[in-house]
Amino acid sequence: MDTVSSSFFIPRKEQGYSDIFKRVRMMPLYSFPHYKDLKPHINHEKNRFFIHLDFDAFYAQVEQRDNPSLRGKPVSVGSTTGEKGIVMTASYEARALGIDTAMSLWQAKKICPKLISVPCYGPKYEGIMLNLIRGLRCFVPEDCIEMYSIDECFIDVTPVVRDFGQAKELAMAIKQKVSDLEDLTCSLGVSWNKTYTKMATKFEKPDGLTVITPADRHKIYELPVKKMWGIGTRISRRLGVMNIFTIGELASASELALCREFGVNGTVFRRLARGEDTSGIIHTRGREKSLNHHHTLTHNVWKYEDIESEIRRITEYICRKLRSKELVTRSLYLVIRYDNLRYAGDDTKLDTATNDDREIFKAAMNIFVKFPRPCESLRARMFGMTVFDLHEDLHRYTPSLFGNNVRLPYYELDKLKYKYGEGIIRVGLNAG
């Protein structure tokens, strides 16, 4: 068994790495249950009911909703040119033609020349999901909802239903609520644990509803092992070496052999496959330690005014994010990626904790002047900002003895933007 794992490691070439800046990766919100999340005192089949909600082709569906001319057409979200970018998601019309998530846009347009690619607008999608989470509070308490990713969530309906029949009725009511709130479709899975609930969602996509009871366990057992939560291509290949190809075979496999190959995760995989996932709703523990926003441009830029505009844009987004959580920051990190794929990044500490657009933008520009200056032969293609050392916003303001800055009502401006749209009002460049 010792030879199984080693053949699947990704080789890493260190030569030439030292002169390339560290790449910033966007980590997902979600994670499959770990051993510590499994609760041994819970009977894994007794009176527990979960719903998993997954929007159908979320980004693409939102763009088709907002632009009726895109309805019924192959649409992808992620980029607007054929030169670079990937397909973040594709409409079902595009999927029927062979377009898949993570495919390069260049390859996708070779398959479907009529593919319509639109840019990703993360704040809009995030706002839709947060609005839905608020809407779900009319069905269950807030601590029964787990936002799993930007287009998925788990709902523990154990406190409000008695059996699978009531759970199905509640799931149908939630589907209607999603339609009423956002005019979007979603697929739902219902089961007695989170793992089976998540897999049930995939049975009837799009706009489906699937209930998996203990008597329906065979439907899960028949699935390829790669369909199980937490198992991807590499792990499924390692399981294949062990002659484990279906979830049913994983459920009946030797726990000792699985632990020898995967460590404690071997036990977790086996329990999840057997329907013994006793994990519950998981919430972020404590306050956020950092917030970030990264944006890859459709067209690379090098002129100072374009760079200044982009840094201002990500500053506004980060500051709105801080204010939405009533936080202030003492430190920020700015990163730029150039078209030669190298990075430049640095951080700074602010004089006072703030969520004021002007203060953070000024600090970001002070960092930028330390970087290699973009030019026509070395353009910037990505900008990113991270704020950390976060604290609760006490809504106190200490005016500067030597400055003439005017305090602006940012919280009120945010409310106007949320209600009437981003373009309703903006702070002038020389405000304060």
N, C-alpha and C positions, 0 to 999 in steps of 0.2 A: 504493500500500500504506500510505502514511502516514495515510490517513484511516480505516483499519480499526480501529486500536487505540483512537483517541480516543473513538469512539462507545460504548465499553463501560466507560468509567471511571465509578465511582460518585460522583455529585456530593456534596460535603460542605458543609453550611451552618454557617458559623462564628458566626452571630448567636446570642447567648444562650448560647454554649458555655462562656464563661469562668466563669459562676456555677454550672455543673454539675460535680460532682467527676468525675474521670477514671474511666471504667468499667473494672472488672477483668475480663479475659477468660480463660477456661480454654483454654489452648493444647493441641492434640492432641499425643500422643507421637510421631506418625509423620510421615514425609516421603517423597515419592517420590525415586528416585535423582537426585542432582545430577551435573553434569559431572565434578566432582572424584571422585565415587564410581565412575565407569566406569574400568576398568583396561585400558589399551590393549594390554598384554602378554599378556592372556588371550585364547585362542581361544574365541569366544563359543558354539561348539557342541560343544566337545570335553570329554567326561567330566566334566560338571558336572550335579548333580542337587539340586533344591531341593523342599521340601514347604512349602506354606502351609496353616496350620490356622486355621479361622475357626469359632467357636461359632455355632450356629443360634439367632437371636433370643436372645442370651445372657442379658440381664437377665430377660426374661420367662420364659425356660426355667428359670432358677434359681428364680424365684418359684413356678412351677408344680411344680417338683420338691419344694420345701420345703413347699408347701401343696397337698396332693392335691385339695382341693375346687376348685382353679383349673384343673385339667387338662381339656383339651378345650373350654375357654371362651375368649372373646376377652378378652385381658389386655393392658394397657399399663403401662409403668413410667415414672414421672416425677412424678406428683402424685396427690393423693387427692381433689381437689375439681374442680369444673367452672369455678371462678372464674379460675384462672390456671394456668400451667404448660404444658409441651409433652410430647409423646410421645417419650421418649428411645428406646424400642424397643417393639415390639408382637409378640405371639405370632402364629404363622402363622394361627390361627383369626381373629384380628383383621385381619390383612393381607388375608385372603380377602374381607373385607367392605369394604375400601378404606381401612383405617387405615394411615398411613404415618409413618415417623420424621420428627420435627421439626414435625409437625402440632400445632396448638394443641389442648389437651384439650377445650376448648369445642367446637371444630369436630369433633373425633373423636367426641364423645358425640352430636352431632347426626346423624352418620352411623350410629352404633351406640349407641343408648340403653342397651343392656345391657353396654356395655364396662365391665370391671372395672379400675380404675386403682389401682395400688399405688405407694407411695413408693420412690424409689431408695435402695439401701443400698450405697454405693460400697465401703466397707471389706470387705464380704462378697464382692463380685465380684472385687475385687483379690486377696483371699486365695485364691480358687479358681484364678485364673490363676497366681499364684505357686506354688501347690501343683502345678499341671500342669507348670510349667517345671521344678520339681524332679523330677517323674516322668519327664520327657523325657530326663533325664541318664542313664537306663539304656540309651538308644538311641544317643546321640551325646554328644561332649564339650560342656561348658557353653559354650565359645566358638563352637559351631556353632549356637547358638540366639539368635534376636533377637526380643525382645518388642516387637512392632510397635504394638500398642495393648492396651487392657485385655481384649479378646476375640480377638486375633489374634496369631500369631507365625509367623516364618519359621524353617525348619530346613534347614541345609546338610547333606545326607546324603552328599555326595561322598566323605568318608573311609570310609564303611562300606558302600557299594553299588557295583556294577560296571556295572549297566545299568538300564533303565527297569523291567524285570520285578522286579528286587530292590527298586527304589525303591517300586514299588506294594505289594509284600509288606510292606515296612517301614511304609508309610502305613496299611495295614490293621491292623498291630499297634499303631500309635499310636492309631487310632480305638478299638480295644479297651481300650487303657490309659486313655484319657479316660473311657470308660464305667465301668471298674473303679474309678478314683480318685474320680470326681465324679458318676457316674450321669447324665451329660449326653451329648448328641449334638453332633457337629461335622461340618463339611464340609472336605475336603482337596483341594488341587490339587497336581499333580506335574508338573514340567517342568525344562528345563535352565537357566532363568534366573528371577529373582524376579518380573519383570513378568508373564511368561506364567503362572507358577505362581499368582500372585494372581488373575489373570483366570480361570484354570481352576477355581478354587474355586467360582465362581458358576454353573458350568454345571449342577450337579446338587444344588442346595440344596432342602430340608435333608437332612442325613445322607448326603451324597454323597461320591464319590471320582472325580476326573477326572484322566487322564494326557494331557498334551499333549507329543508328540514332535515333532522337526523335520518329520516327514511329515504331522503334523496342523496345520501352520501355517495352512492355509486356514480352519480353524475360528475362529482368532483374527482373520484378515483380514476375515471376514464381519461381525464385530461393529461396531456403531456406534462412532464415535471416542470418544464420551463414556464408553464402558465401559473405556477404557484408564486405567491408573494415572496419576494426576497431572493428568488432564484433566476439568474440571468444565463446568458450563453455559456460563460466559462464554468459556472458551477454545474449547469446541466451536463456539460461535456464530462466533467469529473464524475458525476453520478452515472453517466453512461458507461464509463470504464468499469463501474461497479455493477453493471447490468441493471441499473435503475432508470427506467424510461418514462414511467407514468407516476402520477401522484399516489395511486394505490400501491404500487411497488415500493415507493418511498415510505408509505405508512407501515408496511409490513417488513421493512428492512431491519437488519440488526443494528440496534442502537450503539453497540460497542464498535462496530465497523464504521459507522457514521462519525462517531466521536474521534476515532483514530484518524480519520481523514479531515474532518472539519472542526475539531475541537468541540467546544460547548455549543457551537452553532449546529452541529450534527443532531444534538438532542432537540434543539429548537425546530429545525426542519422537520424532523419526524413528528413532533407534537402538532405542528401546524398542519401537516398533511393528514393526520388522524382526526382533525377537528378539535384538538385539545388546546386551542389558543385561548387562554384565560386572561389575556391582556385587556385593559379597559381603555377608556378615553384618555389620551395623553395630552397634556397642556404644557406649553413652554413654562419652565420653572423659573420664577423670578422675572425681573425686568430685562429687556434686551440689553446686551452688552455692546452691540454695534448695529449700525444701519448702513446699507450701501446701495449704490445705483451705478450701473455700467451701461454705456450706450455705444454700440458700433455704428458708425455713420454709413449711409448709403454711398456717399461720395466723399472721398478723403479731402481734408482741408489743410491749408497752410497759411492763409492770410490771417493777420492778427485779429481783425474784427470777427471773423468766423469762429476762431478759437475762443475768443472772449464770449461770444454768444453761446457757444456750446457749454462752456464752464458755467455760465450764468444759468443755463437751462437745468443742468443737473443739480446746481445749488438750490434752485427753487424747488425742485422735486424733493431733495433730501430734507430741506427745511419744512416743507409741508408734511413730510412723513414724521419728522420730529414733533411738530405741533399736534398732529393727529393723535400721538401717543403722550402728549404733554411732557415732552422731554427737552432737555437742553444738552449741548455738547461742549466739552472742553478741548477736544482734539479732533483733527481731521487728517485724512490721507488722500492725496490726489495722485492718480496714475494716468499716463497717456501711453497708448500703443501706436507705434509708427507703422508706415506701410512696409518697412523692412522686417516687421514682426518683432522688433525689440521694444522693450518697455522702459519707461522712466517713471519713477515714483518717489514721493517723499511725504513726510508728515510734519505737522506743526502743532504747537499748543497755543490755544487762544488765551487772551488776557483774562476774559471772564466767560463763564458758561452762558451760551446763547443759542437761540434758534432763529436769529435775525438774518434774513437773506443777505443783507448788505455786509455784515461782519464776516460771515462765512465766505462770501464771494471774494471779499478783499483778501482774506487769508489764503484762499485757493490761488488767487493770482500771484500772491507773493511766493507761493511754492512754484508756480509755473515758470517764473523767470529763472529758476535754477536749472530747468531742463534744457536739453538741446533744442534750439529754436527751430520749429518746423519751417521748411522752405519748399520751393516747388519740386525739388528733387527728394525731399524727405517729408512727406505729408503725414498728418495725424489721422488715424482711422478709428480710434476708440478712446473715449474719455470715461474715467470712473472716479467715484468719490466714496470714501468710507468715513463715517463719523463714529468716534468711540469715546470712552470716559463719559458716559451718559449719566445724567442726573434728572430728578423730577423737576419740572418747571414750576417754581413757586409763584410765578407771575409777579415777581418783584423787579424793579428797574432802578438801577443806580446811574444817574446821568453823569457824563464825563465832565470833569472840571475844565478841560481844555478843548473839548470838541463841541460841535454845534448840531450833533445828530438829533433828529426829531424821532420820537418813538412812534412807530407806525402800528396800526391795529391789524396785525397779520392774521390773528385768529378770525376776525370778522371778514377779512378779505378771503380767507379760505372758505368760509361759509358761502360767500357769494359765488365763488368758483364752483363749489360742489353743486350748488343749486342751478346756476345758469350756464356753466361751462367755463373752460379755461380762458376763453378770449374775452370774458365780460369785463375784466379789469386787470391791470398790471401796474407794478410799481415803476415809476420813472427812473431812468438811469442815475439821475442826480438827486434823487429824493433824500431829504435829510442832510 
